[in-house]
């Protein structure tokens, strides 16, 4: 009996030792498999799950369009003298010869019911916050902005809108839109090159006569005068337009759903055919069509214009 008891005790001890060793190996293996502060075994073939693609911030096919801005977006003087002609607006017009941005994006039928033009002739940047509020109330997929020419086109160069005020009003306009329509996209067109407007229009005798009525006097007054003072005046206006465009670009860049046109409108080399023959200042119907094409390219590009 004593020998059998001794043998049983030895067997139990051996079994306990083996069991402990197995459990230790199992625990170690489990720790490695779960990656608990330890690297996985070399040569692991476990495939990592692919990360889901992020939702693109910019939608190249918005379902509705609202436009804000000034007389250019109202089609002023494109169809008749001293009159708005919104049907030829580059942004929301219905005229087939223009093929507006809204028509290109939505189709002609849908554009009639899902696009709105809140621009106003004579508007300046200070008027944009109210227009943005009106546009935002309709929860548009896209808001187009073209404003700033009237801030530079004043009776004198000294009365142009200060750059700081221009910036503050644009920032306020975007904040107002975001309170109404936080997910709306914004496409901002640059201010046109007013000095090119002078250089092109001054070749036309009729245009120069019309300009004497007081159209954009800061740039267009005395179009044949090229003395030092006149040149300095036009250069000051040009510099202000460039500064406005820098503001548009900078403020827009801080909003993830805003896209600046990269200076496409400012850089467009328009000629007499793109100018209204009523005032040699606003875009003609052909000019509106060119603006629509520039905007469509900018909105539908996968990457924002450089």
Secondary structure by P-SEA (a helix, b strand, c coil): caaaaaaaaaaaaaaaaaaaaaaaaaaaaaaaaacccccccccccccccccccccccccccccbbbbbbcccccccccccccccccccccccccccccccccccccccccccccccccccccccccaaaaaaaaaaaacccbbbbbccccccccccccccccaaaaaaaaaaaaaaaaaccccbbbbbbccccaaaaaaaacccaaaaaaaccccccccccccccccaaaaaaaaaaaaaaaaaaaaaaaaaaaccccccccccccccccccccccccccccccaaaaaaaaaaaaaaaacccccc
